[in-house]
């Protein structure tokens, strides 16, 4: 009996060590891909692609992709929206393949390296090549969405329920740390481009391409550490949208889980739109220079590391739901303050960036870990696929609302304040979700603080 106990303890220790090894590898995909989100989507590509589109615009300020008149200032926002639609078309096919074969790593590799290659290709974006920029953005952003779907579905496999808030928060913190480091390097190159013998445009294109190279290089770490797990399916996975429809039918038996999912996809759409459009707002409406924008985003990244870990600790005291609700109030106040910011005042823009940084990572990390408690046992991968699908399926609406508001009013201030509706509605929907009851109905143990 004693020998059996020792063997069981040794096996448990080995399993825990292997789980920690996988978790460390999992963190590194955030380290790899977050540089794309930060340097490309948030900082450089929006203002640069907008300037390229404006240089190709007609006398009225419109470009004409495929013969459709589009205001040059809205081209970036519309491209982001189209990339999300493409991702929604691709994700159910990839998700079904992952469920059917149990081989996530090859699919993760394919998505990650497609995105990194498209990002590296942005080095060739210049002159009036706004269409090339739009195509590369669509490919890179859609590939990132597919890769994140696969990445998130590993969380229930590599972390026990009591670990998920911490593991999810650490993943986000790793991403923000990488974003901070690369932004410092970008800032050195961009601000000192003359001393490096580079034009401003060439420096921006190098920063864009280097993000793709970083993404591809560090993706090797999770591909070495994570393990594929073959599971015995209850029934064969259907291809594409048939699998998604089957998952949705199953989720209808858990309507309160769907209620949380609806709340999340609404407020997360607002978060994603703020991330992708903040630099355009700062440059076009507030008249801030690129160096100021890079510095503000760098501040966001640095504070987001502490914010993600800090909100993880707050969740242990107040519960994940209350902590998320508090962050949504902070987002609403931040957007209202952003609407009132005076033009040409970088100090106040930095204050605004500080507020965003402190709530950015935690609200997303805790949403991911909270959802993992609402998933019926044995259906983690399937439900996380629907989670990412629902997220990306609504994420076209925020950029579209931003772009349409600007096109109708010609004011980026009106465009940014229009996003408040996502946080107010998301708060109202989340507040109505009885989280403890949902966890119990799903068949999971209810944590003391949730």
N, C-alpha and C positions, 0 to 999 in steps of 0.2 A: 504493500500500500504506500509506504514511504517512497519507494522508487518510482511508482506511478505518479505520485504527487510532484516529485522533483522533475520528472520528464514533462509533465503537464505545464509546470511553471517555466521550464526552459523553452518549451514550444510557444507558450504565450509571450515570453520575452523576445523570442526570435520574430514572432508575428508582429509585435509592437515595433521592433527595430526596422523591419521591412516596411511597415506602414509609414514610419517617420521618413525613411529613405524616399519612398514614393512622394510623400508630401513635399519634401524639399525639391524634388524634381518638378513637381506640379507648380510650385511657386515660380520656377524659372520660366515657365511659358509666359506668365504675367510680365516678368522681367524682359522677355524677348519682344512681345508684341505691343506692350504699352508705349514704347517709343514711337510706333506708328500713330497711335491715338494722340499722343502729346505733340510731337514735333511736326507731324504731317497734318493730321486732321484739325488739330486745335490751333496751331501756331502759323505754320508757313503756307500751307496749300490754299487756304481760303483767300487771304489777301493777294497771294501771288496769282492764283488762277483767275481771280476777279480782275486783276490788272491786265492779264493776258487777254481775257475776254473783252475788256474795254478797249484795248488796242486794236482788236479785230471788229469792233462795233461800227455800225453805220452812224450817220450824222445824228440820228435820234437816240443813240445809245443802246441799240438793239443788235444782238447777234442772231443768226438764223440757222441753227443746227437742224438739218433735214428739212429746211424750209419753214420751220416754226419760229415766229418772232419771240425772242426771249430777252428781257432787259438784262444787260451784261451783269448788273449787280445781283441778279437773282440766279445766275447760271450755276454757281457753286452749290447753293441750297438745293436747286432742282436736281443736280447731279447726285448729291447725297441721298435725296429721296428715291431716285431711280436705282441707286445701288442697293437700297434696302428692299425694293421690290424684287430685284434680281436675287437677292439672298433668300427671300421668302420662297421663290420658285425652286431654288436649289436645295435648301435645307431639308425638306421632307424626304427627298431622294437620298441624300447622304445619311440622314438619321435612320431611315429604313435599312440602308446597307449596314450601318453600324450595329443596329439591333439584330439583324439577321445573321451576321457573321461573327459578331463579338470582336472584330478587329478594328478598334478605333485608331490605333497608332498610325497605320498607313494612310487613313483618311485625314487624320490631323496633320500629318506631314504634307500631304498633297495640298490641303487648303492653306497651310502656313506658307509653303514655298511658292504657291501661286500668288499669294498676297505680297510676299517679300519681293518677288521678281517684278511685279507691277509697280511696286513702290520704288525699287531701284531704277526702273525705266523712266521715272519722273525726271531723271537727270536730263532727258532730251526735251523737256517741256520748255519752250521759249518762243520768242517772237509772237506770232499770232496763232499758235497751235493750241487754242483753247479746246478744240474737239479731242485732241490727243490727251490733254489733261483730264477732260471729262471721262473718257474711256478708261484711262488708268485708274482714276479715282473709283469708278464703278466696280472694276475688277478687284482692286485691292480691298475696298470696303466690304464687298460681298464675301470675298474669301476670308476676311477677318471675322465676319459674322458666323460663317460656317465653322471656322476653327474654334471660336468661342463656345459654340453649341457643344462641340465634342469635348472641349476642355472642362466646361462646367459639369458635364455628365460624369466626370471622374470623381467629383466631390463626395457623393454618398459611398463610393467604393473605397476611398482612401482615408476617410475620417469617420470615427464613431460619432453618434448624435451629440454627445457632450463636447466634442472637439470642434464642431463645424463652425460655430461663430468665430473661434480663434483662428482656425485654418483659413477660412474664407477671408477674414480681415488681414491675415498675414500675406495672402496672395495679392490683395489689392495694394498693401504697403510695399511689397517687392516691386510691383509695377510702377508705383509713384516714385520710388527711389531710383529706378532706372531712368524714368522720364526726367527726373531732376538732373542726374549725372549727364545725360546726353544733351539736355538743354543748355547746361553750362558750356559744353564743348561747342554747341551751335552758336551760343552767344559770343564766344571768343572768335569764331570764324566769321560770323556775320558782321560784328562791329569792327573787326580788324581786317575786313576783306581787302582794303587798299594795300595794307602792308603785306598781304599774301599775294598781291598781284592779281586779284580777282575783281570782277564787277559785282555789284550788289545782286544781280540776277543769277550770276554763276554761283555765288556763295549760297543763295537760297536753293538752287538745284542740287548742289553738293549735300546740303543738309537733308533734303528730301531723299536723295539716293542712299545716303549713309544710314538712314532709318531702315530702309529695306535690307541692307547688308547686316545690320545689327539683328533685326528680326530673324533672318535666316540663320545666322551663326548661333545664337543662343537657343534656338528651337532644338538644337541637337541634344541639349541637356534633358529636357522632359522626354524626348524620344528614347533616350537611353534608360531613364529611370522608371517610367510608367510601364505597367504590365497590362496586356490584353487579358480579359477574363471571358471565357466562353460560358454562357449560361444556357440552361435548358429552357427554350421558349415554350410558353403554354400553347402557342399556335404559330405557324409561319408568319413572318412579317410580310405585309403587303407592300408593293412598291409605291414610292412617292406619296401622293396625296391620299391614296387609299389607306396607308398606314396612319397618316395624320388624322383622317376622318375616324379611324378605329380608336385612336387615342382619345380624341375629343368625345366620342360616344362613351368611352369608359369614364372619362372625367365628369361626364354629366351625372354619374352616380355619386359624385362628391361635389355638389354645387357650391359648398362653402370654400373649397379649395379653388374653384373657378372664380369665386368672388375676390379672393386675395390676388389671384393672377390678374384680374381686371384692374384692380387698384394699382398693382405694380406696373403694369404696362402703361398705364396713364401717366403716373408721376415719373417713371423712368424715361418716357418719351421727352418730357420736359427737361430732364437732366441731360440727356444725350444731345438735345438741340442746343442747349446753352453751351455745352462743350464745343460743339462743331461750329457755332456761329459767333462765339464771343470775340474772336479776333477780328472778324469782319465788322462787328459793331464798334470795336475799339478803333479800328483804322478808318473806317468810312464815316462814322457818325461823330466820334469823339476827336478825330484828327490826331490820334496818337501814332508815334513812329514805331517801326518794327522792333527796335531795341526795347522800347517800353513794353510792348506786348510780350516779347520773349521773357523779359524780367518778371512781368506779372504772372505769366503761366508757370515760370520757374518757382515763384513764390507759392502758387497753388500746389505744385507738385511736392515741395518740401513740407508744407503744412498738412497736405493730405496723408503723408506717411503717419504723422502723429495723430491726425484726425481719425484715420481708419482704425488704428490700434486703440485710440482713446474711446471711440464709440463702441468698440468691442468690449471694453471694460465697463462702459456705462450700461451696456446690455445685460451684463451679469448682475447689475444692481437693480435696474429699472425694467428690464425685459426688452427684447428686441423690438416689439411692436411700439412701445412708448418711445423708444429711442428714435425709431424711424419717423414717427409722427412729429417729434420735435424737430427733426432735420427738415421736414417738409415746411414747417412754419419758417425755419431759417431760410429756406430757398425762396419762399414767397417774399419775405422782407428784403432779401438780397436783390431780386429782380426789380422790386419797387424802387429800391435805392439806385439801381443801375439806370432806370428810366430818368432819374433826376440828376444824374452825374453831369457836371459842367464839362463842356468840350475843352480839350487842351489842358486837363488837370490830372497829370499822372498819379499824384499822391492819392487822390480819392479813388482812382482806378485800382491802386494797390490795396487800399482798404477793402474795396469790394472783392478783390481776388483773395484776400485773407479769409473773408467769410465763406467764400465758395470752397476754398481748400479744406477748411475745418469740417465741412459736412459732406464733401463730395464722395470720398471713398467709403465712408462708414454706411451711408444710406444704401449704397449698392451692395456692399459686402454682407450687411445684415439681412437685406432682402433675399439674397441668394441662400444664406444659411437658414433663414426662417422658413422659406419655401421647402427646404429639404425635410423639415419636420411634418409638413402637411401632405407628403407623398405616401400613399399606401405601401407597406413593405413589399419588396419584390418588384416594384414598378418604377424604381428610381430613374433609370436611364430613359425610359419611355416618357416619363413626366417631365424630366429636365429638357428633353428634346422639345416638348410642347411649350415649356417655359421660355426657351430661347426663341422659338417660333413666334409665340405671342408677343414677346418683346420686340423682335425685329418687324413683326407684322404691323405694329402700330407706329414704329419709329419713323416712318415716312411722313406721318401727319404733322409732327412738330416742324421739321424743316420746310414742309409744304406751306404750313400756316405762316411761318416766318417769311418765306419768299413771296407768297401771295399778298401778305400785308404790306410788305415793302413795295411790291409792284403796284398796288392800288393807291398807296399813300405817298410813296417816295421817301418815307421816314423810317430809319432803322430804330428810332426810339419807339414808335408804334409797334414795330415788328417784335422788339424784345419784350415789351410789356404784354403783348398778346399771349406770351408763354405762361403767364401767371395762372391761366385757367387750368393747365395741366396739374399744377401743384395743389390748387384749391380742391379740384375735383378728386385728385388722388388721395388727399387727406380725408375727405368725406367718405370715400369708398372704403379705405383701409380702417377707419375708425369704426365702421359698422361690422367688421369681420370678427366674430367671436373665436379668437385664435385657439384658446384652450379646447373649446368644443370641436374645432376642426381637427386638431391633433388627435383627440380621442376618437372621433369618427373615422379617421384614417387608420386607426389601429396601432398608433404609436404611443409610447409613454410620454406623459406630459411633464416637461421640465418644471422645476420649482419657479424659475423666472423665465418668462417667454413673452 
